Amino acid sequence: MLITFSERVITPDCYTGPAQNFIYILCDPELVALKIFAAPEVLVAAEDFGIKPGTVFTEASCGTNALALAREHNRLVAIRETALLRTVQRLVVRRRPGNKS
């Protein structure tokens, strides 16, 4: 039910156009990724890093991260930029049709 509701709220408009590099990760209380919303090329790049449904985002499993901090502080978290995000963005740009870099 939560996934169905989130699919109505996080529409493709949330991760296309100016937001084409955005990624939304819906996790259960144990920080297991249930659903990942992003443009197709972002999903492919994220999977190259092992970010996919079923990935566990606890601090013990993958170090300090926004999802673990959100749970620890019981708050929503948005991050603007990290080294991982910059790397994923570079991979996405390389994979865009017509891009030769």
C-alpha positions as CSV (number, residue, x, y, z in Angstrom):
1,M,0.0,0.0,0.0
2,L,2.8,2.4,0.8
3,I,4.5,1.7,-2.5
4,T,1.2,2.3,-4.4
5,F,0.7,5.6,-2.6
6,S,4.3,6.7,-3.2
7,E,3.9,5.9,-6.9
8,R,1.0,8.4,-7.0
9,V,3.0,11.1,-5.2
10,I,6.5,10.6,-6.7
11,T,5.5,10.8,-10.4
12,P,7.9,10.9,-13.3
13,D,7.6,14.7,-13.2
14,C,9.6,14.6,-9.9
15,Y,12.6,13.1,-11.7
16,T,12.5,14.4,-15.2
17,G,13.3,17.7,-16.9
18,P,15.2,20.0,-14.4
19,A,15.0,17.2,-11.8
20,Q,16.4,14.5,-14.1
21,N,19.2,13.6,-11.8
22,F,17.0,13.3,-8.7
23,I,16.6,9.9,-7.0
24,Y,14.1,9.0,-4.4
25,I,14.6,5.9,-2.2
26,L,11.6,4.5,-0.3
27,C,12.9,2.3,2.6
28,D,11.2,0.2,5.3
29,P,12.0,0.9,9.0
30,E,15.1,-1.3,8.8
31,L,16.4,0.8,5.9
32,V,15.9,-1.8,3.2
33,A,15.2,-0.1,-0.1
34,L,11.7,-1.1,-1.2
35,K,11.4,1.1,-4.3
36,I,13.7,3.5,-6.1
37,F,12.3,6.3,-8.2
38,A,14.5,8.0,-10.8
39,A,14.9,8.5,-14.5
40,P,15.9,5.3,-16.3
41,E,19.5,6.3,-16.9
42,V,19.9,7.3,-13.2
43,L,18.5,3.9,-12.1
44,V,21.0,2.1,-14.3
45,A,23.9,4.3,-13.0
46,A,22.7,3.7,-9.4
47,E,22.5,-0.1,-9.9
48,D,26.2,0.1,-11.0
49,F,26.9,1.2,-7.4
50,G,24.6,-1.5,-6.0
51,I,21.8,0.9,-5.2
52,K,18.6,-1.1,-6.0
53,P,15.6,-2.5,-4.2
54,G,16.8,-4.7,-1.5
55,T,19.9,-2.7,-0.7
56,V,20.3,-2.1,3.1
57,F,21.3,1.5,4.0
58,T,22.1,1.2,7.6
59,E,25.3,2.9,8.8
60,A,26.6,-0.6,9.8
61,S,26.1,-1.9,6.2
62,C,27.4,1.0,4.1
63,G,28.7,3.8,6.4
64,T,27.2,7.1,7.3
65,N,24.5,8.1,4.8
66,A,21.5,10.3,4.5
67,L,19.0,7.5,5.0
68,A,20.6,6.3,8.2
69,L,20.8,9.8,9.5
70,A,17.2,10.4,8.7
71,R,16.2,7.4,10.8
72,E,18.5,8.3,13.6
73,H,17.2,11.8,13.9
74,N,13.6,10.9,13.0
75,R,13.5,13.5,10.2
76,L,13.2,13.7,6.4
77,V,16.5,14.3,4.8
78,A,17.4,15.8,1.4
79,I,21.0,16.0,0.2
80,R,22.2,18.4,-2.4
81,E,25.4,16.8,-3.5
82,T,27.9,14.2,-2.4
83,A,30.8,12.5,-4.1
84,L,28.6,9.5,-4.9
85,L,26.0,11.7,-6.4
86,R,28.5,13.5,-8.6
87,T,29.9,10.2,-9.8
88,V,26.4,8.9,-10.6
89,Q,25.6,12.2,-12.4
90,R,28.8,11.8,-14.6
91,L,27.8,8.3,-15.5
92,V,24.3,9.4,-16.4
93,V,25.6,12.2,-18.7
94,R,28.0,9.7,-20.4
95,R,25.1,7.3,-21.1
96,R,22.7,9.9,-22.6
97,P,22.0,9.3,-26.3
98,G,24.2,11.3,-28.6
99,N,26.8,12.0,-25.9
100,K,30.3,10.9,-27.0
101,S,32.2,11.7,-23.8
